[in-house]
Amino acid sequence: MRSKPLETGQKTMGLTNKTKHNLTNQDLSIQISLNGLSFCILNNVSNTITYLKHFEYEKRFSPFQILEKLEQIFDSEEVLKMDFMNIKAIFVNDLSTLVPASLFDENNLADYLKFNSKILKSDYIAYDHLSVNDSYNVYVPYVNITNFLFEKFGDFSYTHFSTILLEHVLKKEKNTMEPKVYVHVGRSHFEIIAMDHQGLILYNSYDYHSKEDFIYYILFALEQLDLNPEKVQLYVIGKIKKDDYLYQMVFKYVRYVDFPDPPINHRFGEGVTASNHSNFVLTNSF
């Protein structure tokens, strides 16, 4: 039940006999990982984010357990019971890989993933098209969750979080002449995106358990790319603040560290406490 990928890389699911969403002005994005769920609602008339909430868990659940959590949240959060015009699921996992369009073949999806991800024969494999650099992001969505959302909402779209991350960073830096590095920080993993005037030169994801792990992988990546920590511009986004230990650790070893200028896509409504860089993927998913 997957259509051909849209230009933005996002898939849609739906059947003609499902009732279409009521014509509201509310869009919902759901970010799904095995240790947390995040929900974001956009009023697409006023271009205002009216609801943003994270549910984080200390342990890593199975896809079946995280579905139970998702069902419980939909039952308990009154704001999530309203009608939505558009619903999008964003999967956060390390079961993904980038493939240049010149090498991509839809019949070989499992082959692309098996070299750097542990996948099962029963896994459903999807892909997003990244128009910004004409590549494909091949990944494993959680089928039990897509089935649940389909039964609940009918039509909806889904994508991998790295598709949104890469599209927006590469578009923002498409005219850069000097090498630049972005570090997107999660609770227990982070992503490094490096680019220069020729485009993307590195995208990779790393698990970390301490600030020492964090800086080690960053410095190792810079060394492998022959980028001087005293000269390269490094931007941080995601779960990181200027006064926390991760930022201070990076600033100790990399001279030029900063948060990127936020995209002026949406504004935050009253009562929504957030920043563009801390919710980069979720707020750029609409």
C-alpha beads as a LAMMPS data file, in Angstrom:
LAMMPS data file: protein, C-alpha beads

286 atoms
285 bonds

1 atom types
1 bond types

-500.0 500.0 xlo xhi
-500.0 500.0 ylo yhi
-500.0 500.0 zlo zhi

Masses

1 110.0

Atoms # bond

1 1 1 0.000 0.000 0.000
2 1 1 2.851 2.405 -0.780
3 1 1 2.682 4.822 -3.628
4 1 1 5.659 5.864 -5.687
5 1 1 7.873 8.281 -3.746
6 1 1 6.932 11.919 -3.991
7 1 1 9.568 14.473 -4.968
8 1 1 10.031 15.291 -1.302
9 1 1 10.638 11.639 -0.602
10 1 1 7.596 11.074 1.590
11 1 1 5.273 8.121 1.115
12 1 1 1.528 8.125 1.427
13 1 1 -0.758 5.316 2.534
14 1 1 -4.448 5.160 1.838
15 1 1 -7.329 3.421 0.156
16 1 1 -10.111 4.983 -1.877
17 1 1 -12.788 3.605 0.433
18 1 1 -11.347 5.344 3.487
19 1 1 -13.076 8.535 4.567
20 1 1 -11.009 11.624 3.761
21 1 1 -9.878 13.862 6.603
22 1 1 -12.226 16.673 7.510
23 1 1 -11.206 20.034 6.093
24 1 1 -9.487 21.479 9.142
25 1 1 -6.470 23.752 9.295
26 1 1 -4.468 21.472 11.588
27 1 1 -1.534 19.277 10.526
28 1 1 0.016 16.642 12.802
29 1 1 3.573 15.294 12.731
30 1 1 4.564 12.343 14.920
31 1 1 8.231 11.529 15.506
32 1 1 8.691 7.873 16.459
33 1 1 11.737 6.271 18.020
34 1 1 12.023 3.258 20.291
35 1 1 12.804 5.397 23.339
36 1 1 10.467 8.299 22.729
37 1 1 7.501 9.817 20.901
38 1 1 7.033 13.464 19.917
39 1 1 3.940 15.245 18.610
40 1 1 3.725 18.569 16.817
41 1 1 0.597 20.349 15.560
42 1 1 0.724 23.161 13.023
43 1 1 -2.100 25.569 12.270
44 1 1 -1.457 25.855 8.535
45 1 1 -3.491 29.053 8.156
46 1 1 -1.659 31.128 10.758
47 1 1 1.548 29.092 10.233
48 1 1 1.759 28.635 13.980
49 1 1 2.890 25.610 15.950
50 1 1 0.182 25.259 18.579
51 1 1 1.263 22.019 20.276
52 1 1 4.641 20.399 20.799
53 1 1 5.145 17.622 23.320
54 1 1 7.758 14.934 23.906
55 1 1 7.285 11.609 25.687
56 1 1 10.708 10.204 26.565
57 1 1 11.429 6.817 28.110
58 1 1 14.470 5.593 30.005
59 1 1 14.505 2.205 28.280
60 1 1 14.479 1.260 24.633
61 1 1 11.237 -0.496 23.742
62 1 1 10.424 -2.937 20.974
63 1 1 8.309 -1.684 18.043
64 1 1 5.328 -3.515 19.588
65 1 1 5.837 -1.876 22.989
66 1 1 6.253 1.589 21.498
67 1 1 2.981 1.072 19.615
68 1 1 1.274 0.458 22.973
69 1 1 2.708 3.756 24.216
70 1 1 1.477 5.504 21.068
71 1 1 -2.038 4.144 21.526
72 1 1 -2.059 5.235 25.181
73 1 1 -1.020 8.783 24.249
74 1 1 -3.735 9.084 21.614
75 1 1 -6.242 7.932 24.248
76 1 1 -5.046 10.341 26.949
77 1 1 -4.115 13.547 25.071
78 1 1 -7.322 15.414 24.256
79 1 1 -5.657 17.663 21.681
80 1 1 -4.722 14.613 19.601
81 1 1 -8.386 13.627 19.265
82 1 1 -9.202 16.519 16.943
83 1 1 -9.458 16.142 13.171
84 1 1 -6.307 16.780 11.141
85 1 1 -5.948 17.703 7.515
86 1 1 -2.536 16.052 7.123
87 1 1 -0.774 13.441 9.258
88 1 1 2.886 12.551 8.944
89 1 1 4.941 9.872 10.714
90 1 1 8.690 10.357 11.050
91 1 1 10.732 7.277 11.887
92 1 1 13.909 7.700 13.918
93 1 1 16.245 4.709 13.720
94 1 1 19.651 3.753 12.345
95 1 1 18.180 1.329 9.796
96 1 1 18.868 3.576 6.830
97 1 1 21.443 4.284 4.163
98 1 1 21.921 6.798 1.347
99 1 1 22.237 5.595 -2.246
100 1 1 23.121 7.850 -5.210
101 1 1 20.410 7.879 -7.876
102 1 1 22.870 6.530 -10.456
103 1 1 23.274 3.358 -8.356
104 1 1 19.712 2.983 -7.127
105 1 1 17.524 0.038 -8.100
106 1 1 14.197 -0.516 -6.352
107 1 1 14.702 -4.279 -6.650
108 1 1 17.850 -4.199 -4.486
109 1 1 16.625 -2.383 -1.365
110 1 1 17.687 -5.084 1.094
111 1 1 21.154 -5.244 -0.443
112 1 1 21.748 -1.554 0.275
113 1 1 20.865 -1.951 3.937
114 1 1 22.450 -5.281 4.832
115 1 1 26.016 -3.961 4.802
116 1 1 25.535 -1.520 7.686
117 1 1 22.253 -2.516 9.342
118 1 1 20.907 -5.691 10.879
119 1 1 17.670 -6.402 9.052
120 1 1 15.298 -9.358 8.983
121 1 1 13.836 -11.038 5.937
122 1 1 10.414 -10.007 7.170
123 1 1 11.321 -6.298 7.385
124 1 1 9.481 -3.968 5.064
125 1 1 11.873 -1.587 3.342
126 1 1 10.908 1.860 2.060
127 1 1 12.805 4.699 0.437
128 1 1 12.663 8.475 0.141
129 1 1 13.942 10.517 -2.781
130 1 1 16.149 13.469 -1.833
131 1 1 15.778 15.929 -4.670
132 1 1 18.397 18.262 -3.227
133 1 1 21.234 15.924 -4.231
134 1 1 19.384 13.301 -6.304
135 1 1 19.867 10.388 -3.948
136 1 1 17.646 7.832 -2.220
137 1 1 17.344 7.202 1.493
138 1 1 16.593 3.501 1.986
139 1 1 15.209 2.603 5.419
140 1 1 13.009 0.329 7.544
141 1 1 9.780 1.868 8.895
142 1 1 7.868 0.157 11.714
143 1 1 5.049 -1.560 9.852
144 1 1 2.930 -2.199 12.940
145 1 1 2.854 1.560 13.523
146 1 1 2.055 2.430 9.902
147 1 1 -0.795 -0.107 10.036
148 1 1 -2.125 1.472 13.239
149 1 1 -1.986 4.994 11.792
150 1 1 -3.666 3.808 8.605
151 1 1 -6.509 2.249 10.556
152 1 1 -6.855 5.361 12.699
153 1 1 -6.531 8.116 10.082
154 1 1 -6.731 6.615 6.619
155 1 1 -4.423 8.626 4.366
156 1 1 -1.135 9.743 5.917
157 1 1 2.493 10.109 4.854
158 1 1 5.677 8.788 6.379
159 1 1 9.361 9.406 5.995
160 1 1 12.700 8.854 7.716
161 1 1 13.948 11.612 10.000
162 1 1 17.283 11.811 8.169
163 1 1 15.468 12.672 4.931
164 1 1 14.062 15.840 6.517
165 1 1 17.363 16.603 8.227
166 1 1 19.439 16.250 5.062
167 1 1 17.007 18.047 2.765
168 1 1 16.875 21.134 4.965
169 1 1 20.576 21.314 5.820
170 1 1 21.711 20.766 2.228
171 1 1 19.229 23.319 0.884
172 1 1 20.342 25.846 3.481
173 1 1 24.003 25.364 2.569
174 1 1 23.640 24.794 -1.179
175 1 1 25.708 27.901 -2.003
176 1 1 28.431 27.374 0.559
177 1 1 31.988 27.727 -0.722
178 1 1 33.749 26.637 2.460
179 1 1 33.365 23.248 4.187
180 1 1 30.717 23.224 6.908
181 1 1 29.742 20.574 9.438
182 1 1 26.388 20.093 11.182
183 1 1 25.980 17.920 14.270
184 1 1 22.393 16.875 15.060
185 1 1 22.161 15.684 18.673
186 1 1 19.719 13.114 20.019
187 1 1 19.462 11.526 23.466
188 1 1 21.839 8.656 22.768
189 1 1 22.895 9.183 19.159
190 1 1 23.947 12.017 16.933
191 1 1 24.383 12.616 13.212
192 1 1 27.201 14.377 11.393
193 1 1 26.559 16.099 8.076
194 1 1 29.542 17.579 6.259
195 1 1 29.419 19.464 2.965
196 1 1 31.517 21.715 0.787
197 1 1 31.044 23.540 -2.525
198 1 1 30.551 20.202 -4.295
199 1 1 27.755 19.071 -1.976
200 1 1 27.445 16.345 0.660
201 1 1 30.730 14.718 1.659
202 1 1 29.638 12.824 4.791
203 1 1 26.493 11.708 6.538
204 1 1 26.745 9.248 9.414
205 1 1 25.072 8.395 12.705
206 1 1 26.897 7.587 15.954
207 1 1 25.814 6.202 19.311
208 1 1 27.286 7.911 22.361
209 1 1 27.167 7.305 26.109
210 1 1 29.381 10.114 27.387
211 1 1 30.726 13.509 26.373
212 1 1 34.033 11.782 25.613
213 1 1 32.318 9.505 23.083
214 1 1 30.648 12.557 21.593
215 1 1 33.794 14.587 20.972
216 1 1 35.837 11.552 19.929
217 1 1 33.564 10.761 16.980
218 1 1 33.367 14.399 15.937
219 1 1 37.135 14.863 15.961
220 1 1 37.647 11.515 14.233
221 1 1 35.243 12.513 11.455
222 1 1 36.994 15.870 11.018
223 1 1 40.361 14.115 10.829
224 1 1 39.137 11.633 8.210
225 1 1 37.742 14.509 6.127
226 1 1 40.981 16.485 6.530
227 1 1 39.082 19.361 8.156
228 1 1 40.984 21.503 10.649
229 1 1 39.120 21.949 13.996
230 1 1 40.758 25.381 14.220
231 1 1 39.222 26.539 10.934
232 1 1 36.047 24.636 10.039
233 1 1 32.623 26.057 10.908
234 1 1 30.594 23.578 12.957
235 1 1 26.897 24.044 13.717
236 1 1 24.967 22.136 16.382
237 1 1 21.244 21.414 16.331
238 1 1 18.916 19.070 18.199
239 1 1 19.064 18.205 21.884
240 1 1 21.869 20.559 22.879
241 1 1 22.091 23.936 24.620
242 1 1 24.868 26.461 24.875
243 1 1 25.286 25.919 28.615
244 1 1 25.311 22.107 28.636
245 1 1 28.285 19.773 28.826
246 1 1 28.115 18.552 25.215
247 1 1 28.321 22.082 23.794
248 1 1 31.156 22.974 26.169
249 1 1 33.054 19.838 25.174
250 1 1 32.783 20.638 21.467
251 1 1 33.724 24.271 22.045
252 1 1 36.842 23.124 23.884
253 1 1 38.200 21.354 20.793
254 1 1 36.573 23.116 17.825
255 1 1 37.136 26.860 17.511
256 1 1 34.054 27.899 15.509
257 1 1 30.936 26.359 17.065
258 1 1 27.496 27.920 16.852
259 1 1 23.782 27.341 16.276
260 1 1 22.665 28.003 12.686
261 1 1 20.318 30.845 11.890
262 1 1 16.835 29.351 12.346
263 1 1 14.652 28.998 9.252
264 1 1 11.726 31.381 9.431
265 1 1 9.144 28.730 8.553
266 1 1 6.751 28.820 11.500
267 1 1 6.206 30.696 14.703
268 1 1 5.487 29.159 18.090
269 1 1 2.098 29.758 19.646
270 1 1 1.356 30.843 23.186
271 1 1 2.365 28.217 25.709
272 1 1 4.675 26.344 23.320
273 1 1 8.193 26.455 24.736
274 1 1 10.726 25.383 22.167
275 1 1 13.471 26.526 19.850
276 1 1 13.930 25.900 16.146
277 1 1 17.283 24.212 16.580
278 1 1 16.128 21.896 19.404
279 1 1 13.235 20.512 17.357
280 1 1 14.834 20.882 13.952
281 1 1 13.426 17.788 12.267
282 1 1 9.958 17.917 13.793
283 1 1 9.320 21.613 13.086
284 1 1 10.672 21.302 9.541
285 1 1 8.488 18.292 8.744
286 1 1 5.454 20.261 7.522

Bonds

1 1 1 2
2 1 2 3
3 1 3 4
4 1 4 5
5 1 5 6
6 1 6 7
7 1 7 8
8 1 8 9
9 1 9 10
10 1 10 11
11 1 11 12
12 1 12 13
13 1 13 14
14 1 14 15
15 1 15 16
16 1 16 17
17 1 17 18
18 1 18 19
19 1 19 20
20 1 20 21
21 1 21 22
22 1 22 23
23 1 23 24
24 1 24 25
25 1 25 26
26 1 26 27
27 1 27 28
28 1 28 29
29 1 29 30
30 1 30 31
31 1 31 32
32 1 32 33
33 1 33 34
34 1 34 35
35 1 35 36
36 1 36 37
37 1 37 38
38 1 38 39
39 1 39 40
40 1 40 41
41 1 41 42
42 1 42 43
43 1 43 44
44 1 44 45
45 1 45 46
46 1 46 47
47 1 47 48
48 1 48 49
49 1 49 50
50 1 50 51
51 1 51 52
52 1 52 53
53 1 53 54
54 1 54 55
55 1 55 56
56 1 56 57
57 1 57 58
58 1 58 59
59 1 59 60
60 1 60 61
61 1 61 62
62 1 62 63
63 1 63 64
64 1 64 65
65 1 65 66
66 1 66 67
67 1 67 68
68 1 68 69
69 1 69 70
70 1 70 71
71 1 71 72
72 1 72 73
73 1 73 74
74 1 74 75
75 1 75 76
76 1 76 77
77 1 77 78
78 1 78 79
79 1 79 80
80 1 80 81
81 1 81 82
82 1 82 83
83 1 83 84
84 1 84 85
85 1 85 86
86 1 86 87
87 1 87 88
88 1 88 89
89 1 89 90
90 1 90 91
91 1 91 92
92 1 92 93
93 1 93 94
94 1 94 95
95 1 95 96
96 1 96 97
97 1 97 98
98 1 98 99
99 1 99 100
100 1 100 101
101 1 101 102
102 1 102 103
103 1 103 104
104 1 104 105
105 1 105 106
106 1 106 107
107 1 107 108
108 1 108 109
109 1 109 110
110 1 110 111
111 1 111 112
112 1 112 113
113 1 113 114
114 1 114 115
115 1 115 116
116 1 116 117
117 1 117 118
118 1 118 119
119 1 119 120
120 1 120 121
121 1 121 122
122 1 122 123
123 1 123 124
124 1 124 125
125 1 125 126
126 1 126 127
127 1 127 128
128 1 128 129
129 1 129 130
130 1 130 131
131 1 131 132
132 1 132 133
133 1 133 134
134 1 134 135
135 1 135 136
136 1 136 137
137 1 137 138
138 1 138 139
139 1 139 140
140 1 140 141
141 1 141 142
142 1 142 143
143 1 143 144
144 1 144 145
145 1 145 146
146 1 146 147
147 1 147 148
148 1 148 149
149 1 149 150
150 1 150 151
151 1 151 152
152 1 152 153
153 1 153 154
154 1 154 155
155 1 155 156
156 1 156 157
157 1 157 158
158 1 158 159
159 1 159 160
160 1 160 161
161 1 161 162
162 1 162 163
163 1 163 164
164 1 164 165
165 1 165 166
166 1 166 167
167 1 167 168
168 1 168 169
169 1 169 170
170 1 170 171
171 1 171 172
172 1 172 173
173 1 173 174
174 1 174 175
175 1 175 176
176 1 176 177
177 1 177 178
178 1 178 179
179 1 179 180
180 1 180 181
181 1 181 182
182 1 182 183
183 1 183 184
184 1 184 185
185 1 185 186
186 1 186 187
187 1 187 188
188 1 188 189
189 1 189 190
190 1 190 191
191 1 191 192
192 1 192 193
193 1 193 194
194 1 194 195
195 1 195 196
196 1 196 197
197 1 197 198
198 1 198 199
199 1 199 200
200 1 200 201
201 1 201 202
202 1 202 203
203 1 203 204
204 1 204 205
205 1 205 206
206 1 206 207
207 1 207 208
208 1 208 209
209 1 209 210
210 1 210 211
211 1 211 212
212 1 212 213
213 1 213 214
214 1 214 215
215 1 215 216
216 1 216 217
217 1 217 218
218 1 218 219
219 1 219 220
220 1 220 221
221 1 221 222
222 1 222 223
223 1 223 224
224 1 224 225
225 1 225 226
226 1 226 227
227 1 227 228
228 1 228 229
229 1 229 230
230 1 230 231
231 1 231 232
232 1 232 233
233 1 233 234
234 1 234 235
235 1 235 236
236 1 236 237
237 1 237 238
238 1 238 239
239 1 239 240
240 1 240 241
241 1 241 242
242 1 242 243
243 1 243 244
244 1 244 245
245 1 245 246
246 1 246 247
247 1 247 248
248 1 248 249
249 1 249 250
250 1 250 251
251 1 251 252
252 1 252 253
253 1 253 254
254 1 254 255
255 1 255 256
256 1 256 257
257 1 257 258
258 1 258 259
259 1 259 260
260 1 260 261
261 1 261 262
262 1 262 263
263 1 263 264
264 1 264 265
265 1 265 266
266 1 266 267
267 1 267 268
268 1 268 269
269 1 269 270
270 1 270 271
271 1 271 272
272 1 272 273
273 1 273 274
274 1 274 275
275 1 275 276
276 1 276 277
277 1 277 278
278 1 278 279
279 1 279 280
280 1 280 281
281 1 281 282
282 1 282 283
283 1 283 284
284 1 284 285
285 1 285 286
